[in-house]
Amino acid sequence: MRRFRLVLIGLAAMLLSGCGYNAIQQKDEAVTAAWSEVLNQYQRRADLVPNLVNTVKGYASHEESVFTRVTEARAQVGTLKITPEMLSDPAAIAKFQSAQGELSSALTRLMAVSENYPDLKADGLFQNLQAQLEGTENRIAVARNRYVAAVQDYNTYVRSFPQNLTAKLFGYPTKANFSVENEKAISTAPAVDFSKPAPAGG
């Protein structure tokens, strides 16, 4: 009886492997890991915002609307929690992208403000924060591209026969990916190049 049970288990394992079950697990984990890195890098950027805002505010306290927009955009980003289980929901991903795009836009405006304040641009703390932001934007781009590739690999696999049957049987739907329009928007990092001279009279 025990031998018969072991044979059945062995046959089941072979069938599942042949239908792509194990590969689906691996690819699903790869997507989850890639998404975790995307979140990690976006969180890294969000963590920079308070210090960046406070530093700029020290030199340009009257730019209140800019500070408000950045703070509100950061708060909105903080309320969105996209778990791995939600990665198959295009609406959830689109909402996440939109919020991150708003923060990118607000940071771009914050950086533009600094052009009018030479003392701010020369501030050591600001220069350090600027370098950190620039590095983080690059890391975000790399993490996002890896996620896009992982999702493409996973989706292609679970849509192919006979893996598509296994995916449906065990509840592995396709994953949502960054949309083309939003990908273009969030691929534009905030302007952090301070090599240009400050405007006259700034």
Buried (B, 14 or more C-beta within 10 A) or exposed (E): EEEEEEEEEEEEEEEBEEBBBEBBEEBBEBBBEBBEBBBEBBEBBBEBBEBBBEBBBBBBEEBEEBBEBBBEBBEBBEEBEBEBEBBBBEEBBBBBBBBBBBBBBBBBBBBEBBBBBBEBBEBEEBBEBBEBBBEBBEBBBEBBBBBBBBBEBBBEBBEEEEBBEBBEEEEBEBBBBBBEEBBEBBBEBBBBEBEEEBEEEE
